[in-house]
Amino acid sequence: MAATPPRGRLEGKNAIVTGAGGGIGLETSILFAREGARVLMADISEPALAKAQAKVKKIVPSAPRVETIKCDVSKESDVKAMIDSQDSWGGTDVIFNNAGIMHADDADAVDTPEKIWDMTHNINVKGVWFGSKHAVLSMRRNKKTRGSIINTASVVALVGSATPQLAYTASKGAVLALTRELAVVHAREGFRFNALCPAPLNTPLLQDWLGDDQPKRFRREVHFPTGRFGEAIEQAHAVVFLASDESSFVNGTDFVVDGGMSRAYVTPEGPAAPAPKNLGS
Ligand SMILES: NC(=O)c1ccc[n+]([C@@H]2O[C@H](COP(=O)([O-])OP(=O)(O)OC[C@H]3O[C@@H](n4cnc5c(N)ncnc54)[C@H](O)[C@@H]3O)[C@@H](O)[C@H]2O)c1
């Protein structure tokens, strides 16, 4: 009897990744494509998208479909157009609402400018709401009986930090709460909602901000049992699981991918544990 050819874990699924121009979004787009999904990569930056799409196509030449769309997730008309554009593919099965910002002027209760608060919430919270709303409408319109919506939060929504970025932290707490509620609301339609909680990572979002400031870096690194920040690909692997039918009974979770950081008190000494290599950066 001929062996059955291996199937990708996301074969036949139409997936959208926001913030796909770099970091977690790029690594996830690569793994989604490798697992057989048709991927629509979205970002506010067209140059970043073009580079990211070329990388995905180079790394996964067998990818069934990899397209891009410019989308500012804080604008509902952009998000609607992005999701509606997948109707011609058969409708969205998976959306990873991942785009987010952490502004350099974000500070504590006293010093955070209101405009930074509003900007952060418009992108990090409203963006996730719009993505969730139009995903539900699309899944209903396209008669889906299963769907997976994954929203990027952060461990800062779970543990407090003495180096506050209050607007960012509050925005990620909102992502956890809205994701949990939607998970319950839509469970009998087969639409699952989970929040990803990454720890601080080796991506430009954090690393550009830390720069060469070693004390600033050490103050954070010491909290990791592994002695190192996470890599984007370590988040992407978790997102593949949440997107796939393997996680059919995983719903409404705060899916923490943090190397044990939020579980640690005193961390080990000595050299850091080795990190995996990202595929796209
Ligand atoms: N890097 C970390 O340490 C860390 C930790 C926890 C959570 N997160 C979250 O993970 C997500 C991805 O972060 P990353 O580290 O990959 O960051 P990144 O900065 O490498 O990538 C974010 C992408 O989002 C895009 N983007 C920004 N504003 C947008 C908008 N309005 N509309 C569409 N796209 C927009 C950017 O152009 C960029 O390509 C974010 O939600 C972030 O808050 C990151």
Ligand as a Chemical Component Dictionary entry (heavy atoms), coordinates in Angstrom:
data_LIG
# 
_chem_comp.id                   LIG 
_chem_comp.type                 NON-POLYMER 
_chem_comp.pdbx_formal_charge   0 
_chem_comp.three_letter_code    LIG 
# 
loop_
_chem_comp_atom.comp_id 
_chem_comp_atom.atom_id 
_chem_comp_atom.alt_atom_id 
_chem_comp_atom.type_symbol 
_chem_comp_atom.charge 
_chem_comp_atom.model_Cartn_x 
_chem_comp_atom.model_Cartn_y 
_chem_comp_atom.model_Cartn_z 
_chem_comp_atom.pdbx_ordinal 
LIG N1  N1  N 0  9.030  41.979 21.123 1  
LIG C1  C1  C 0  8.617  41.788 22.351 2  
LIG O1  O1  O 0  9.417  41.803 23.293 3  
LIG C2  C2  C 0  7.151  41.522 22.621 4  
LIG C3  C3  C 0  6.774  41.003 23.861 5  
LIG C4  C4  C 0  5.425  40.797 24.117 6  
LIG C5  C5  C 0  4.483  41.095 23.141 7  
LIG N2  N2  N 1  4.875  41.576 21.942 8  
LIG C6  C6  C 0  3.841  41.887 20.954 9  
LIG O2  O2  O 0  4.036  41.081 19.805 10 
LIG C7  C7  C 0  3.504  41.745 18.643 11 
LIG C8  C8  C 0  4.543  41.736 17.543 12 
LIG O3  O3  O 0  5.697  42.335 18.036 13 
LIG P1  P1  P 0  7.142  42.144 17.406 14 
LIG O4  O4  O 0  8.083  42.009 18.529 15 
LIG O5  O5  O -1 7.133  41.138 16.324 16 
LIG O6  O6  O 0  7.296  43.631 16.825 17 
LIG P2  P2  P 0  7.918  44.264 15.525 18 
LIG O7  O7  O 0  8.023  45.716 15.822 19 
LIG O8  O8  O 0  9.116  43.488 15.089 20 
LIG O9  O9  O 0  6.742  44.017 14.471 21 
LIG C9  C9  C 0  5.497  44.661 14.575 22 
LIG C10 C10 C 0  4.970  44.934 13.172 23 
LIG O10 O10 O 0  3.706  45.604 13.315 24 
LIG C11 C11 C 0  3.639  46.610 12.319 25 
LIG N3  N3  N 0  2.672  47.638 12.718 26 
LIG C12 C12 C 0  2.827  48.661 13.626 27 
LIG N4  N4  N 0  1.723  49.411 13.665 28 
LIG C13 C13 C 0  0.837  48.863 12.804 29 
LIG C14 C14 C 0  -0.482 49.198 12.412 30 
LIG N5  N5  N 0  -1.120 50.270 12.906 31 
LIG N6  N6  N 0  -1.108 48.415 11.499 32 
LIG C15 C15 C 0  -0.479 47.343 10.965 33 
LIG N7  N7  N 0  0.789  46.983 11.288 34 
LIG C16 C16 C 0  1.428  47.743 12.193 35 
LIG C17 C17 C 0  5.050  47.137 12.196 36 
LIG O11 O11 O 0  5.250  47.807 10.964 37 
LIG C18 C18 C 0  5.876  45.867 12.356 38 
LIG O12 O12 O 0  6.165  45.256 11.100 39 
LIG C19 C19 C 0  3.079  43.133 19.124 40 
LIG O13 O13 O 0  1.688  43.133 19.370 41 
LIG C20 C20 C 0  3.836  43.300 20.433 42 
LIG O14 O14 O 0  3.206  44.182 21.311 43 
LIG C21 C21 C 0  6.188  41.784 21.648 44 
# 
loop_
_chem_comp_bond.comp_id 
_chem_comp_bond.atom_id_1 
_chem_comp_bond.atom_id_2 
_chem_comp_bond.value_order 
_chem_comp_bond.pdbx_ordinal 
LIG N1  C1  SING 1  
LIG C1  O1  DOUB 2  
LIG C1  C2  SING 3  
LIG C2  C3  SING 4  
LIG C2  C21 DOUB 5  
LIG C3  C4  DOUB 6  
LIG C4  C5  SING 7  
LIG C5  N2  DOUB 8  
LIG N2  C6  SING 9  
LIG N2  C21 SING 10 
LIG C6  O2  SING 11 
LIG C6  C20 SING 12 
LIG O2  C7  SING 13 
LIG C7  C8  SING 14 
LIG C7  C19 SING 15 
LIG C8  O3  SING 16 
LIG O3  P1  SING 17 
LIG P1  O4  DOUB 18 
LIG P1  O5  SING 19 
LIG P1  O6  SING 20 
LIG O6  P2  SING 21 
LIG P2  O7  DOUB 22 
LIG P2  O8  SING 23 
LIG P2  O9  SING 24 
LIG O9  C9  SING 25 
LIG C9  C10 SING 26 
LIG C10 O10 SING 27 
LIG C10 C18 SING 28 
LIG O10 C11 SING 29 
LIG C11 N3  SING 30 
LIG C11 C17 SING 31 
LIG N3  C12 SING 32 
LIG N3  C16 SING 33 
LIG C12 N4  DOUB 34 
LIG N4  C13 SING 35 
LIG C13 C14 SING 36 
LIG C13 C16 DOUB 37 
LIG C14 N5  SING 38 
LIG C14 N6  DOUB 39 
LIG N6  C15 SING 40 
LIG C15 N7  DOUB 41 
LIG N7  C16 SING 42 
LIG C17 O11 SING 43 
LIG C17 C18 SING 44 
LIG C18 O12 SING 45 
LIG C19 O13 SING 46 
LIG C19 C20 SING 47 
LIG C20 O14 SING 48 
# 
